[in-house]
Amino acid sequence: MAAQNNAPLPDGLDIAGYRIVKKIASGGFSIVYLAYDGDGNAVAIKEYLPSALALRQPGEFVPVVAKPHLAVFRIGLKCFFEEGRALARIVHPNVVRVLNFFRAHETVYMVMAYESGHSLQEHIARAVGKGTPLSEQFVRQVFHGICAGLREVHANKLLHLDLKPANIYLRTDGSPLLLDFGAARQTIQIDAPMLAPMYTPGFAAPELYTRGASLGPWTDIYSLGASMLACMNGSTPQAIDARRAGDKLPEQLERLQRYYSPELIELVQSCLSLNPLARPQSVFAIQKALQAKLAKRPSGTPSSTTSSPPSPTSPPAQEVETRGGWRGLVDRLGALRRGQE
């Protein structure tokens, strides 16, 4: 089904104690607004509004959902609400803080802390515009912080499932923040095969292309590798179907040897394995590799184009992450429609 253009809620609207200032982002699944709470604190409010299922005209508040799509819309609504409730339990400096979630206008809203900064995608675009690759130190420190946040997500039996530079936010002090989780979107896709895929080509693991494939931390690990490659190469990695037709990853990594260490290139290559079993077995393993000190800096490595973020807190000495029974939030959310939870 083709996506529809949904009108955002009007600026200045008061909803559940929040005053909307303006729309700041929109996609096929939701609309995000900048708003203020009753104390004058800035927040980001994410509205569940899948454009392939619901239509809202300018001046309206309640979206219109055609009867054939009503069941799937309601399943997604429950999953979005469940995802917000699960994320609200996570308090970590590298994971977006969910402050509240509520129902209004026959849909669901997730309220998140708002912080000043810009996305990693914007940061990459600026570096490309200057013609200077991002430094290895920058890549290591940013993704060390992202791994710290992702470990907390996985420890809570959740998956991100839409990890990419657009969903990594850099605060004004340079520290990274994970945004916009995609587990609820994936659950809708499972229930509605008529919908277009909701993954992001170039950053989505191969198992997301196969209905019913086993998803787990290894799925997010592929996206970690793709996001690191985007920083290093300055462009979106090949999508899975293109890689299977003619994989350009080896030659891309060979060209990057001028700027980055063999250790970092090997790490990215292993994360981007098409075989989940060949990827690093945990986010902790990636974190250790990113934190490892290099014996020497490779010749030709440029200096950083920006101030590097502060080093994150060191990880615990030991951590065990296994795949036994690991199905993630997609299975938990999917259980909603089967009446198992």
VEXDREN-2710 file (C-alpha; in Angstrom, 1 decimal):
% VEXDREN-2710
k/r/px/py/pz
1/MET/0.0/0.0/0.0
2/ALA/1.4/3.4/-0.9
3/ALA/2.2/5.8/2.0
4/GLN/-0.1/8.8/2.5
5/ASN/0.9/12.3/3.5
6/ASN/-0.3/12.9/7.0
7/ALA/-0.8/16.4/8.4
8/PRO/1.0/17.1/11.7
9/LEU/-0.8/18.4/14.8
10/PRO/-1.0/22.2/14.7
11/ASP/1.7/24.4/16.4
12/GLY/0.6/25.6/19.8
13/LEU/-1.7/22.7/20.5
14/ASP/-2.0/21.6/24.2
15/ILE/-2.1/17.9/24.6
16/ALA/-2.0/16.0/27.9
17/GLY/-0.2/18.9/29.6
18/TYR/2.3/19.5/26.8
19/ARG/2.3/22.4/24.4
20/ILE/3.5/21.6/20.9
21/VAL/5.9/24.0/19.4
22/LYS/6.5/22.5/15.9
23/LYS/7.1/19.3/14.0
24/ILE/10.8/18.4/14.0
25/ALA/10.7/15.0/12.1
26/SER/8.4/12.7/10.3
27/GLY/8.6/9.3/8.6
28/GLY/6.5/6.4/7.5
29/PHE/5.8/5.3/11.1
30/SER/5.5/8.4/13.2
31/ILE/5.7/12.2/13.6
32/VAL/8.0/13.8/16.1
33/TYR/7.3/17.2/17.7
34/LEU/9.2/19.7/19.8
35/ALA/7.1/20.6/22.8
36/TYR/7.2/22.0/26.4
37/ASP/5.9/20.5/29.5
38/GLY/4.1/22.4/32.3
39/ASP/7.4/23.4/33.9
40/GLY/8.7/24.9/30.6
41/ASN/11.1/22.0/29.9
42/ALA/11.7/21.0/26.3
43/VAL/10.6/17.5/25.3
44/ALA/10.3/15.5/22.1
45/ILE/6.9/13.9/21.5
46/LYS/6.7/10.9/19.1
47/GLU/3.2/10.2/17.7
48/TYR/2.3/6.8/16.4
49/LEU/0.9/7.4/12.9
50/PRO/1.9/4.8/10.3
51/SER/1.3/6.6/7.0
52/ALA/0.5/3.3/5.2
53/LEU/-2.4/2.6/7.5
54/ALA/-3.8/5.9/8.7
55/LEU/-4.6/9.3/7.1
56/ARG/-5.0/12.7/8.8
57/GLN/-6.0/15.7/6.9
58/PRO/-5.0/19.3/7.8
59/GLY/-7.1/20.7/10.7
60/GLU/-8.0/17.2/12.0
61/PHE/-6.8/15.5/15.1
62/VAL/-8.0/11.9/14.9
63/PRO/-6.5/9.9/12.0
64/VAL/-8.8/8.0/9.7
65/VAL/-8.0/4.3/9.4
66/ALA/-9.7/2.2/6.7
67/LYS/-11.5/-0.8/8.1
68/PRO/-9.3/-3.4/6.3
69/HIS/-6.2/-1.8/8.1
70/LEU/-7.8/-1.3/11.5
71/ALA/-6.7/-4.6/13.1
72/VAL/-3.0/-4.0/12.0
73/PHE/-3.2/-0.4/13.2
74/ARG/-4.4/-1.4/16.6
75/ILE/-1.7/-4.1/16.9
76/GLY/1.0/-1.5/16.1
77/LEU/-0.5/0.9/18.6
78/LYS/-0.3/-1.7/21.3
79/CYS/3.3/-2.6/20.3
80/PHE/4.3/1.1/20.2
81/PHE/2.8/1.6/23.7
82/GLU/4.6/-1.5/25.0
83/GLU/7.9/-0.4/23.4
84/GLY/7.6/3.0/25.2
85/ARG/6.8/1.3/28.5
86/ALA/9.8/-1.0/28.2
87/LEU/12.1/1.9/27.2
88/ALA/10.9/4.0/30.1
89/ARG/12.6/1.5/32.4
90/ILE/16.0/2.2/30.9
91/VAL/18.0/5.1/32.4
92/HIS/21.4/5.3/30.6
93/PRO/23.4/8.4/29.4
94/ASN/23.6/6.9/25.9
95/VAL/19.9/5.9/25.4
96/VAL/17.1/8.4/24.8
97/ARG/15.1/8.9/28.0
98/VAL/11.4/8.1/27.8
99/LEU/9.6/10.3/30.3
100/ASN/6.0/9.5/29.7
101/PHE/3.6/7.9/27.3
102/PHE/-0.1/8.5/26.9
103/ARG/-3.2/8.0/24.7
104/ALA/-5.0/10.8/22.8
105/HIS/-6.7/11.3/19.5
106/GLU/-7.2/7.5/19.2
107/THR/-3.4/7.0/19.0
108/VAL/-0.4/6.8/21.3
109/TYR/2.3/9.4/22.1
110/MET/5.8/8.8/23.6
111/VAL/7.4/11.7/25.5
112/MET/11.2/11.8/25.5
113/ALA/13.8/14.1/26.9
114/TYR/15.0/16.7/24.3
115/GLU/18.6/17.7/24.1
116/SER/20.5/20.1/21.9
117/GLY/22.8/18.7/19.2
118/HIS/22.7/17.0/15.8
119/SER/22.5/13.6/14.3
120/LEU/25.6/11.5/13.3
121/GLN/24.2/11.6/9.8
122/GLU/24.4/15.4/9.7
123/HIS/27.9/15.1/11.2
124/ILE/29.0/12.7/8.4
125/ALA/27.5/15.0/5.7
126/ARG/29.5/18.0/7.1
127/ALA/32.8/15.9/7.0
128/VAL/32.0/14.9/3.4
129/GLY/31.4/18.5/2.5
130/LYS/34.8/19.4/3.9
131/GLY/36.5/16.5/2.1
132/THR/38.1/15.3/5.3
133/PRO/37.4/11.8/6.7
134/LEU/36.3/11.4/10.3
135/SER/39.2/10.4/12.5
136/GLU/39.6/6.9/14.0
137/GLN/39.5/8.4/17.5
138/PHE/36.1/10.0/16.7
139/VAL/34.7/6.7/15.4
140/ARG/36.0/4.7/18.3
141/GLN/34.8/7.0/21.0
142/VAL/31.3/7.6/19.5
143/PHE/30.6/3.9/19.0
144/HIS/32.1/3.0/22.3
145/GLY/29.3/5.1/23.8
146/ILE/26.7/3.7/21.5
147/CYS/27.8/0.2/22.5
148/ALA/27.4/1.1/26.2
149/GLY/23.8/2.2/25.5
150/LEU/23.1/-0.8/23.3
151/ARG/24.3/-3.2/26.0
152/GLU/21.8/-1.7/28.4
153/VAL/19.1/-2.1/25.8
154/HIS/20.0/-5.8/25.2
155/ALA/20.3/-6.4/29.0
156/ASN/16.6/-5.4/29.2
157/LYS/15.8/-8.0/26.5
158/LEU/15.1/-5.3/23.9
159/LEU/16.4/-4.8/20.4
160/HIS/16.9/-1.5/18.5
161/LEU/16.4/-2.9/15.0
162/ASP/16.8/0.5/13.2
163/LEU/20.3/1.5/14.2
164/LYS/21.8/4.0/11.7
165/PRO/23.6/7.4/11.7
166/ALA/20.2/9.2/11.5
167/ASN/19.2/7.5/14.8
168/ILE/22.4/8.3/16.6
169/TYR/22.4/11.8/18.1
170/LEU/25.4/13.8/19.1
171/ARG/24.9/16.1/22.1
172/THR/26.6/19.5/22.1
173/ASP/29.3/18.0/24.3
174/GLY/29.9/15.3/21.6
175/SER/28.5/12.3/23.6
176/PRO/26.2/10.0/21.6
177/LEU/22.6/9.0/22.2
178/LEU/20.6/6.2/20.7
179/LEU/17.2/7.3/19.3
180/ASP/14.1/5.9/17.5
181/PHE/13.8/2.2/18.2
182/GLY/12.3/0.1/15.5
183/ALA/11.0/-3.0/17.2
184/ALA/7.3/-2.0/17.0
185/ARG/7.7/-1.2/13.3
186/GLN/9.1/-4.7/12.7
187/THR/6.1/-6.2/14.5
188/ILE/3.7/-4.4/12.3
189/GLN/5.5/-5.6/9.2
190/ILE/5.2/-9.2/10.5
191/ASP/1.4/-8.8/10.8
192/ALA/0.9/-6.9/7.6
193/PRO/2.7/-8.5/4.6
194/MET/1.1/-6.0/2.3
195/LEU/3.1/-3.1/3.8
196/ALA/6.4/-2.0/2.4
197/PRO/9.5/-3.1/4.5
198/MET/10.2/-0.7/7.3
199/TYR/14.0/-1.4/7.6
200/THR/16.6/0.9/6.2
201/PRO/18.6/-0.5/3.2
202/GLY/22.3/-0.3/3.8
203/PHE/22.0/-0.6/7.6
204/ALA/19.6/-3.5/8.0
205/ALA/20.9/-7.0/8.6
206/PRO/20.1/-9.7/6.1
207/GLU/17.8/-11.5/8.6
208/LEU/15.5/-8.4/8.5
209/TYR/14.9/-9.2/4.8
210/THR/13.5/-12.7/5.6
211/ARG/10.1/-13.0/7.2
212/GLY/10.3/-15.1/10.4
213/ALA/14.1/-15.1/10.6
214/SER/15.7/-15.2/14.1
215/LEU/16.4/-11.7/15.3
216/GLY/18.7/-10.9/18.2
217/PRO/21.7/-8.8/19.4
218/TRP/23.5/-10.0/16.2
219/THR/21.0/-8.1/14.2
220/ASP/21.9/-4.8/15.9
221/ILE/25.6/-5.7/15.6
222/TYR/25.3/-5.7/11.8
223/SER/23.8/-2.2/12.0
224/LEU/26.6/-1.1/14.3
225/GLY/29.2/-2.2/11.6
226/ALA/27.2/-0.5/8.8
227/SER/27.0/2.8/10.8
228/MET/30.8/2.7/11.5
229/LEU/31.4/2.1/7.8
230/ALA/29.2/5.1/6.9
231/CYS/31.4/7.3/9.2
232/MET/34.6/6.0/7.6
233/ASN/33.4/5.9/4.0
234/GLY/31.2/8.9/4.1
235/SER/28.3/7.2/2.4
236/THR/25.5/4.7/2.9
237/PRO/26.7/1.0/2.8
238/GLN/25.5/-1.4/0.1
239/ALA/22.1/-2.9/0.8
240/ILE/21.9/-6.6/1.3
241/ASP/20.4/-7.4/-2.1
242/ALA/23.2/-5.4/-3.8
243/ARG/25.9/-7.1/-1.7
244/ARG/24.6/-10.5/-2.7
245/ALA/24.7/-9.5/-6.4
246/GLY/28.2/-8.0/-6.1
247/ASP/29.8/-7.3/-2.7
248/LYS/31.9/-4.1/-2.8
249/LEU/32.8/-4.3/0.9
250/PRO/36.3/-5.8/0.5
251/GLU/37.4/-3.1/-2.0
252/GLN/35.8/-0.3/0.2
253/LEU/37.7/-1.5/3.2
254/GLU/40.9/-1.8/1.2
255/ARG/40.7/1.9/0.2
256/LEU/40.1/2.9/3.9
257/GLN/43.4/1.4/5.0
258/ARG/45.0/4.7/4.3
259/TYR/43.0/6.3/7.1
260/TYR/42.1/3.6/9.6
261/SER/43.9/0.9/11.5
262/PRO/43.8/-2.8/10.5
263/GLU/42.1/-3.5/13.8
264/LEU/39.2/-1.1/13.2
265/ILE/38.7/-2.3/9.6
266/GLU/38.7/-5.9/10.7
267/LEU/36.1/-5.1/13.4
268/VAL/33.8/-3.4/10.8
269/GLN/34.2/-6.3/8.4
270/SER/33.3/-8.9/11.0
271/CYS/30.2/-6.9/12.1
272/LEU/29.1/-6.8/8.5
273/SER/29.2/-10.5/7.9
274/LEU/26.2/-11.8/6.1
275/ASN/26.3/-14.9/8.4
276/PRO/25.1/-13.9/11.9
277/LEU/27.3/-16.5/13.5
278/ALA/30.4/-14.9/12.0
279/ARG/29.8/-11.6/13.6
280/PRO/31.1/-10.6/17.1
281/GLN/29.1/-12.6/19.6
282/SER/28.2/-9.6/21.9
283/VAL/28.2/-5.8/21.9
284/PHE/30.6/-6.1/24.8
285/ALA/33.1/-7.7/22.5
286/ILE/32.8/-4.8/20.1
287/GLN/33.2/-2.4/23.0
288/LYS/36.5/-4.0/24.1
289/ALA/37.8/-3.9/20.6
290/LEU/37.0/-0.2/20.3
291/GLN/38.6/0.6/23.6
292/ALA/41.8/-1.3/22.8
293/LYS/44.8/0.9/22.4
294/LEU/46.6/0.7/19.1
295/ALA/50.3/-0.2/19.0
296/LYS/50.8/2.7/16.5
297/ARG/48.8/5.0/14.4
298/PRO/48.6/4.1/10.7
299/SER/50.4/6.5/8.4
300/GLY/48.2/8.9/6.6
301/THR/45.6/9.1/9.3
302/PRO/44.1/12.6/9.3
303/SER/43.5/14.5/12.4
304/SER/40.0/14.8/13.8
305/THR/37.7/17.2/12.0
306/THR/35.9/17.9/15.2
307/SER/36.3/17.8/18.9
308/SER/36.0/14.2/20.1
309/PRO/33.4/13.3/22.7
310/PRO/34.5/12.4/26.2
311/SER/35.5/8.8/26.8
312/PRO/32.6/6.8/28.2
313/THR/32.8/4.9/31.4
314/SER/34.8/1.7/31.2
315/PRO/32.8/-1.5/30.9
316/PRO/32.7/-4.1/33.7
317/ALA/35.6/-6.6/33.7
318/GLN/33.2/-9.5/32.7
319/GLU/29.9/-9.8/31.0
320/VAL/28.1/-12.8/29.6
321/GLU/25.7/-12.3/26.7
322/THR/24.3/-15.5/25.1
323/ARG/21.8/-16.2/22.4
324/GLY/20.0/-18.9/24.4
325/GLY/16.3/-17.9/24.4
326/TRP/17.1/-14.5/22.9
327/ARG/14.3/-13.3/20.7
328/GLY/14.0/-9.7/21.8
329/LEU/11.2/-7.3/21.9
330/VAL/9.8/-8.3/18.5
331/ASP/8.7/-11.7/20.0
332/ARG/7.4/-10.1/23.1
333/LEU/5.4/-7.5/21.1
334/GLY/4.2/-10.2/18.7
335/ALA/2.8/-12.1/21.7
336/LEU/0.3/-9.3/22.2
337/ARG/-1.6/-10.3/19.1
338/ARG/-1.6/-13.9/20.1
339/GLY/-2.9/-13.2/23.6
340/GLN/0.1/-14.7/25.3
341/GLU/0.9/-11.6/27.4
END
